[in-house]
Amino acid sequence: MDQLNWQRSSFSGEKTNCLEIASEGELVYIRESDNPDLVVTTTRTKLNAWILGAKDGEFDHFVGL
């Protein structure tokens, strides 16, 4: 995983508490920049389904919106 090209949002700037994402083939890796050893792995298909749900407001109750 050291060879993955980790990317973070341009909104993060130089902050150290950001989500980072990388991909390799069908797999997608997500980690927090301040704890890079803990990595969540999923697939592009599952991540796409989650993003569509987030855009639709499906998870807003988790953040009190």
Secondary structure, DSSP 8 states (H G I E B T S, - for coil): -TTS--EE-GGGTT-SS-EEEEEETTEEEEEETTEEEEEEEEEHHHHHHHHHHHHTTTTGGGTT-
